[in-house]
Amino acid sequence: MKEEYDFSNAKKNPYVRSLKKQITINLDGDTVEYFKRLAEKTGIPYQTLINLYLTECAKGGKEPKVIWS
């Protein structure tokens, strides 16, 4: 291992805009279970499925229908 490295010609990460941000979110247990079952069927991790769905909603400009009782 070198004692010093030269990063003067380094390039910026082109994927930095697509990096994920870790957050904490409270979801209904039924919702989590739905995505976990879907994950078992598809072989895709449930958190990835939730992210894919939310990304699709955001790109499509989908807004939730909220009905207060």
VMD Tcl script that draws the C-alpha trace (Angstrom):
set ca {
  {0.00 0.00 0.00}
  {1.31 3.43 -0.91}
  {1.86 6.04 1.75}
  {0.33 8.71 -0.51}
  {-2.05 8.64 -3.46}
  {-2.48 11.23 -6.22}
  {-6.14 12.15 -6.72}
  {-5.48 15.23 -8.85}
  {-6.87 13.49 -11.97}
  {-9.80 11.86 -10.17}
  {-13.27 12.12 -11.70}
  {-16.44 12.86 -9.76}
  {-18.84 9.96 -9.25}
  {-21.38 10.17 -12.12}
  {-23.93 8.23 -10.04}
  {-23.90 10.55 -7.02}
  {-27.36 11.87 -7.90}
  {-28.83 8.37 -7.78}
  {-27.39 7.43 -4.39}
  {-30.02 6.47 -1.87}
  {-30.71 8.34 1.34}
  {-31.36 6.35 4.50}
  {-34.46 7.42 6.42}
  {-36.77 6.05 9.09}
  {-40.39 5.59 8.11}
  {-43.38 4.13 9.96}
  {-45.45 1.78 7.81}
  {-48.52 -0.28 8.60}
  {-47.70 -3.89 9.41}
  {-50.05 -5.11 6.67}
  {-48.23 -2.98 4.10}
  {-44.84 -4.35 5.11}
  {-46.19 -7.91 5.03}
  {-47.61 -7.33 1.54}
  {-44.22 -6.24 0.23}
  {-42.47 -9.11 2.05}
  {-44.81 -11.63 0.37}
  {-44.21 -9.93 -2.96}
  {-40.46 -10.11 -2.29}
  {-40.68 -13.87 -1.76}
  {-42.55 -14.25 -5.05}
  {-40.24 -12.03 -7.10}
  {-36.89 -12.61 -5.39}
  {-36.46 -8.84 -5.01}
  {-35.83 -7.51 -1.47}
  {-38.96 -5.92 0.01}
  {-37.25 -2.58 0.69}
  {-36.23 -2.42 -2.97}
  {-39.83 -3.14 -4.00}
  {-41.12 -0.35 -1.77}
  {-38.51 2.02 -3.25}
  {-39.44 0.99 -6.82}
  {-43.12 1.61 -6.15}
  {-42.54 4.99 -4.50}
  {-40.20 6.01 -7.33}
  {-42.87 5.08 -9.88}
  {-45.44 7.16 -7.96}
  {-43.09 10.16 -7.75}
  {-42.14 10.05 -11.43}
  {-45.79 9.75 -12.42}
  {-46.85 12.62 -10.16}
  {-49.27 10.34 -8.36}
  {-50.91 11.92 -5.32}
  {-52.60 10.00 -2.52}
  {-56.36 10.15 -2.09}
  {-56.85 11.10 1.54}
  {-60.31 10.77 3.08}
  {-60.62 11.89 6.69}
  {-63.38 10.16 8.64}
}
mol new
graphics top color blue
foreach p $ca { graphics top sphere $p radius 0.5 }
foreach p [lrange $ca 0 end-1] q [lrange $ca 1 end] { graphics top cylinder $p $q radius 0.2 }
display resetview
